[in-house]
């Protein structure tokens, strides 16, 4: 103890000198790029594409850039159901060409709105197709947004905190009662039903947990005006849009409300509110435990997403009021591409799919179950052409004592919790749907139970992928945490 006290006494002058160092300036900048497509563009988010007939609200790429004087990070959240692997590397290459930022310093994730066009190109499952016009447009607009955020860099302070909003998150995977099962489109008996609205008499309990946490990263200028706020909430999406409507879902409503509440007259550049999605692959906004109870509210179009966004905005504003801001924090980035086995159909599944397609009745005579099996039969035949492996881009960022972890999956809550528990940082935000798209990421146990998120062509990576990914990601976080740490300056209040 005496030695430790002596060591600290020797370090105090060094720390004080570092805090007073006028050369060390933390900067931040933010910007948005409109990525709304033309009307008529097909929308995804369901089993079949549907044409767009109306733009209810625009889609954006919202960009935040942080700079500690030696390291620069960019965080981009786009309004789309996915940020697919096909455009991940081209986008980062474009940003590197225009800004000099290395790919590992750039985190790009999708919100998961189900009312946006595909960024997968001509087919849901065909790989290595030429980039289409909308994909190229989005790549350029993301790069433009990052460059504009860099142009907007100014001396800033940063802080973060956590809150909770439990009333809007429910695990959508339900274990069935003993002796009950359902059949997948591939003919497999399963113990779990996803979104079991038509099976309420057979359900027992949720198959996994939820995370009510609300994570908040706030950036303000040295002069005191708000620059940007990035929130992270583990909720899949809300929905309830008009047929054929383009919409950013509740993520867009939240951003607009936050922008309104932070607006400073004449502020240029304006404040940017951002909502990212966490580990929400098995979570939605439907309470199936009370789904058919008398008095359950019926929502008009867009009403429910407004409710969720308003509640989330209030909680984020409450957290923001209690944040202590740092004048400077060290930044860091680490990433690695992992090679995973890709799930492909067995010969039996291929034969079954071909037989189903060849002998199917006309579309007008098909029921809902048969239509679904037809969709997955066609997907299975496309997946037969997949390569045997897939590349998963695993990324960790450091913002002082805060860790950011990103995976290219719709990650289950359990896996997000594992990452947070094993992370060496005091707090860790988890980003799903980031830097590519390999479908759902269930745990091995959830794979055994079955359910939509575990089906072939929906979950692309090997059944044992999640432990490998968590191990790699926590190793990257550990590497960043061990890097030479210059103590943070004394935190300032509001």
Steps between C-alpha positions, in 0.01 A plus 500: 500500500788739583662426165169559320448834677856604411444400137179701484672803652762482225233467231284791614726773353514308170123466491447864585742601226318277250165653597637847450663418169357758257600285201257224593155585364203270464281577201170373363286562194172362368299505177218320322463378143159439344485146352130490408438305178267585214136399528437167333812346655426159653497487879609202708449395859256219421513174307426669167609842364227759460501819298516841668214742433558770764781658701367549851836616630847515351780252559840623616857402569582674829871552559706581808878555489720517811864612512735493801787668315670179391214258428180564308186283507184510289166349602230483233144377554289451188125463462476156344410147597863391446845633420598202285841352444480585128538872568697491826849500351416729202355756740801497730737512203317809374522665843870417523559653157320822588595542867800278571317312775605131519217244484545382859430856622161512325192335651198485268177340618137483389202592714287211370201693374282262297378781273809560289638367170738209477872563511557138395478568128298291256433204731460433869756221496709519183858595581752712311245666272598834337404799714172655394419871476359532853794317657746732327292803602502398868875432496569852372252663737652326805847614395364852446348499848825391665694767312249767599523389864878535474454846352282583802756395761527744790638492858262289702425317823358149522313288753281194527249334726232233528128492566218249465180467299361151574139542384575475128724192475372141489671182392319391186610135520272284715556150630199279437334298772625149570406269215427783257707577190487681168647412162753714316476558121768232471288239676683510836314478831575797728441594864489876441252717311593853397227765525247234608184703446313200362634257762422681825332196656819297445767738631668456836762771561750720313801309370747772597549827688462864402715802579310809618816711494525833320857605418586864433811667355481881495733750338496875567718780376744672734269800472214287636269441203398140416679339204356148496349228713527129420256268677501120494187295574451125458166495314466341156263756347137609559322511163140596444567698181275550201514246218777594259618784724867588534578576866790499743269345764537609864870565446407795278230626736751494787759693297245767404378543859854520633592754233200715595583490871867587441447765236695818557383795287756576232726207590707403198566213460183375670478238774475135384295245695580133430342173614686172447382142545662264748482126551132468415478201267242327721316809630201693377225729627217243536397373842376152415441417866204742493432504128133407502397662828190724490585867474829454315561818307463497122735743332449716195773520237819652641345543845693226675839606368421854615421367848822298523713786365343755737558277804856433388565870442385585854725236650799609291446864602486392865829312465658789311429744785714289734796446268841628606700619201872447441713762327712226347497120472729261311357326196590166351388245243561133428339264252553154358335292230406153620444212260193297597341197342191599307178306548395342172212267413550126519434288192175385660391862545592579138301203367205594719511859378514398134213258543289762676556759226442256214176362643355812663141598413432838334561804722125566526455159663784531750428560870721708727700204628570369150596848378752527781645158422530603134693815598749298701526231232613764252740644757645154566576454130677836491691409817620181330733725298649673803870461579586275792623784720397854593705793625377673816643845575535534877570850634572673830533872567626678807374836627680554829358248746215414263519203263301460180454149360363433150395179323359443147197310628155537647646401833300331778470674838686221682804558279488875560499433874799266463695773322420755768585260784834402348600849386776663709340844457280655768221529245461338160249588231415214261413567135327240286451516122847657469769474232324236294212259529509128571144471624397403851749396767336262750690313768559127446226429757251712308595319180399174667158643588434614143277788395510748214830662596680165481377398154734439211542813281386715796797416723801472269792414730585164654299389804801543730585851378394709800758372756779555247380852421462599866850370575651699214306814577591501868864444403486811280338698782770370735774611263357852484456514876863405560639770273694778671237689693538872563266578792196704403486861603274576793145459379305821466131540578242648267 
